[in-house]
Amino acid sequence: MNREEFAASIDHTVLGPETTWADVRTVLDEAAEHGMNACIPPCYVAEAAEYEGAPDTLATVVGFPHGQHAPEVKRDEAVAAWEDGADEVDIVINVGRLKAGDDGAVADELSDVVAAVPVPVKVIIETALLDDGEKRRGCEAAVAADAAMVKTATGFADGGATVPDVELMSEYLPVKASGGVGSYEEAAEMLDAGAVRIGASSGVEIVEGFPESAD
């Protein structure tokens, strides 16, 4: 993997509750300059899609950060994001329903969202809140829904991406490793474990850490 391919695997992210349009614009500029994608709050997608300096791939989130929105709200939020110009959607599963064993409701909700938008849907299973059996069931729900990827974390629960979780999840679908990835070395470790995408607010530092000898 050369530097350009590595950068294209990074979703440079800003999703905090105090995020302003100026913050988003900075992330868009940095992502475009370094060849990364950008992942931003849904309220700024329409502006970002019209922004001249935006990168090629623009992702946003649905049901974020806790996943407890009503299913129809998640579906409508995904449709609105796509209509505003999002190229990809990252949706948080309903962790409570998964832990309660209501896997059918989880899969049905995801299926409705996947069917409603013609763009890739990544399913955030929030690994820090699940045991291994629950992680597998969350991934199985994503597979049943025909999702494009599974994603480790929102970054708003304690804990983030780990090598064992990425290895487990990659048995089911391509993995986006997100949460706590802040350096080139950590990103490379996740890619080596089977991830195909990295979500991080430290995208610039990660890409700039790419060793010249590896290019």
N, C-alpha and C positions, 0 to 999 in steps of 0.2 A: 504494500500500500504506500503510494507516494503522498506528498504533502497535500496535494489537491484533493485526492481521494479521501484522505484523513479528514480534512476540513469539511468536506461534504457530508461526513457522518455526524457532524456536530450540530445540534439544535441549540443555538445561542439563545438564552432564555431570560425573560424578565416577567415575573408573575406576582410580585409582592402586592399587598393591599394598598400600598402608597404609590404605586407606579403611575407616573404621569406620562403624557404624550411625549414630553421631552426625553424621558427615560427610554421610551419605546423607540423614538427616533434614533437615539444613540445606539441602541442594540441593532437596529436595522442597518445603520451605517457600518457598524463594526462587522456585522454578519456579511454584508455585501463585500466589504473590503477584503475580508479574509476567506471568502468562499464558503461560508457556513450558511445554514438555514437559520430562521428565527422563529421562536415560539413566544407569543405575546398574549395579553389578556383579550378576551373577545370584544370588549368595548372599543378597542382600538383597531380592529381588523379592517374596517372600511377605510379608515384614514391611511393605514399602512399599505393597503392594496393600491392606493392612489399615489403613494409616496414615491417619488422618482428614484430615491436611493435604496429602495427595498431589495432584498435578495430574491433569488428565483423561487425559493420555497418558503412559504409562510404558514406556520402552524399555530393553532390556538387550542384552548381547553374548553371542555364541556363538563358540567356537573362538578365543577372545581371549587374547593379542594376536597370536600368530604363525600361526594357521590350520593348525597341523600335527596337530591331533587326528585320530584315526581317523574316517572318515565316519559310522559308526554312533554314535560318541560325540557328534559335533556334532548329529546328528538327535535323539538322546535329550536332549541339553542344551537344544535348542530346545523340545522338547515339555515338558520340566520347567519351563522358563521360562514358557511359555504357561499351563500348568496352575497355576503359582504366581500368575499375574495379569498377565504382561507383555502390553502392547498391540502392541508391535512388537519385532522381533528384528534385530540387526545382526550378521551373520556374516562372519568373515574367510575369504577364499579360501585355498586351499593355494598359496601363491606359488611354492614350489619346483616343484610339478607343472605350474603354468602356464608357468614359465620353461623347463621341460624339454620343453614342447610337448604335454603330456598333457591337452589341452583337454577331451577327453571325460570324463576322470575328474573334472575340476573341475566341469564342468556337471552330471554325474550326482550328485555330492555335493550341490551346491546344489539340484538338483531334488528330492532326497530330503527336504531340510529344508523347502523351500517346500511340498511335498505333505503334510508331517507336521503343519503348524500352520496354523490358520485366521486368521492375523494377517499383516500386511505384513512381508516380509523384505527388509532392505537388505544389499547385498553390498559388503563393504569390500575393495577391490582393492589397497590399499597402493601408491599411485602412485609414491612416492619410490623404490621398489625395481624399477620397471618402465620399459622404454622405451615409446615411443608405440605400437608394434605390439603389445606385450604388454598395454598398457592397453586397446587395442581388443579384443583377444581375451578379456580378463577381462570386459569389458562384454558381449561377445557371449555368453559363458557365462552371465552373469546374465540376459540376455534369453531364452536357451534354457531356463533354469530357471523362467521366469515370475516372477522377482523383482520387487519393487515399486520398488526404487531401487538405484542404485549409490552408493557412498560412497568418498571419496578415501582416507582414512587412519585408522589406529588412534590416532595420536598417540605411538606408541612406536617408530617408525622415524624416521630423520633426514629431515626435510622433512614438509610437510603439504599443505594445499589451495593450489592455484595457479589463476589465471584460465585459462591454457591447458588445464590438465587438466579443469577444470569444463566448459569449452567443448567439449572432445573428448568427455567422458563424456555430456554432455547430448544428443549425437546419438543415444544409445541408450535411455536411461531417465532419469527424474527423478533429480537428483543431490543428495546430502547432502555439503556441503563441510565437512570436519572436519580439524583439525590446524593449529594456528598462527593460528586466527582469534580475535583478542582484543579487537577494538574494533568500534564501529558501522560505521566507515568500511570496515574489512576485510570485515565481514559483508555490507554493501551492495554491495561490489565483487563478491563471490561471487554474490550474488543477481542482479546485473546481468549476470553472465557466464552465467547459466542455472541456477544452483542453486535448489532449492525448499526446502531445509532446511539449517540450519547446526548443526554439532555443536561445542560449546565449553564449557570449564570457566569461562569468563568471561561467562556468560549475563547476569548482572545488569548488568555494566558495558556490555555490548553494547546491551541494551534501554534502559538509562538514557541512553545516548548518542543515542538516536533524537531527531532535531531536532523541536522543537515546531512549527516552520513546515511540517513535512512531514505533520503529523497532520490 
